[in-house]
Amino acid sequence: MADIFKDNNNQECEVCESYPCMTDCPVELLENDVEDLEPLASIFQEYNPDPELFNNETNMRIGNHLMLIADAILEAQHKWEQKTYMNRIDEIINSYRFYANFAQTLYDAGCFKEVEDVLEYVQNPRRFDKLYNLWLELGFPKKKDKMFGIFARKVSDFKNLQ
C-alpha cells in the first residue's frame, strides 16, 4: 500500500528547492502559490545586475546609513524602556492635552449638551474623526478665532445627522 503522507511530504520545497526546507526559507511568508509567482520570477531570470551596483564604496555608504537608522531606532526604544513609569505617563499626558483641547473646542461649539455626549466622545473617539480632521485643517480654532464659526457649523451639522 502506498504511503500518501510520505509521497506528499517528502518533496523538495518549491521555493528553496531543498528537502527538508532550509531554516531561512521564506515559503511560509509567501501568501501566493508558487505558480502565481512564476511570471514574476521569469522577469528576473535573465537579469544581469549593473556592475556599478557592486561598487564597494556605495555599498558601504548604504550599509552605514542603514546601521545609523537602526541604531537610532534601538536607542529610542532603549530610552523609552529606561523611563520610569511616571515619565511615561507624563508623555502620555502631554499627548492627552491635545485630545483635551479638541474636547474643549467641541464643547464650545455645542457638541456636548449632556453627560452622555461626553461619554460617547471618551468611549468612541473614532466617531469624531471627521470633526477632528476639520479641526486640524482649520488650524485648531478656539472660540475666539475666525475659523471657529466654520467649525461650529460643522459640529451642528454633525449633531443633526445623528
C-alpha positions, 0 to 999 in steps of 0.5 A, a space after each residue: 500500500 502506498 504511503 500518501 503522507 510520505 509521497 506528499 511530504 517528502 518533496 523538495 520545497 518549491 521555493 528553496 528547492 531543498 528537502 527538508 526546507 532550509 531554516 531561512 526559507 521564506 515559503 511560509 511568508 509567501 501568501 501566493 502559490 508558487 505558480 502565481 509567482 512564476 511570471 514574476 520570477 521569469 522577469 528576473 531570470 535573465 537579469 544581469 545586475 549593473 556592475 556599478 551596483 557592486 561598487 564597494 564604496 556605495 555599498 558601504 555608504 548604504 550599509 552605514 546609513 542603514 546601521 545609523 537608522 537602526 541604531 537610532 531606532 534601538 536607542 529610542 526604544 532603549 530610552 523609552 524602556 529606561 523611563 520610569 513609569 511616571 515619565 511615561 505617563 507624563 508623555 502620555 499626558 502631554 499627548 492627552 492635552 491635545 485630545 483635551 483641547 479638541 474636547 474643549 473646542 467641541 464643547 464650545 461649539 455645542 457638541 456636548 449638551 449632556 453627560 452622555 455626549 461626553 461619554 460617547 466622545 471618551 468611549 468612541 473617539 473614532 466617531 469624531 474623526 471627521 470633526 477632528 480632521 476639520 479641526 486640524 485643517 482649520 488650524 485648531 480654532 478656539 472660540 475666539 478665532 475666525 475659523 471657529 464659526 466654520 467649525 461650529 457649523 460643522 459640529 451642528 451639522 454633525 449633531 443633526 445627522 445623528 
